[in-house]
Amino acid sequence: MKHEWRKGEKNIYLPKNKPELIDIPDYKFFTIEGAGNPNDDKFPAYI
């Protein structure tokens, strides 16, 4: 199911007319780090 972040978290993602302080909740996320050109023939060997 698609997450509608604009609807569910309007106070974080949609700008207001006037600046204000908001509390951002903790989010869990992951990152992928790598090296090399993904268009290179050798790239799949690094995965």
C-alpha positions, 0 to 999 in steps of 0.5 A: 500500500502506498504511503500518502506522506503529504496527507498523513504528515502535513505539518512536516512536509507542506510549507506554511506562510509563516515560519514556525518550530515543529517537532520531527518524530524519530524515523527509521530508515536505511542507506546503501553505500557503494562505490563505482559506476552502476553503468559499468560492466564490473559493478554487479561484481561489487554487490 
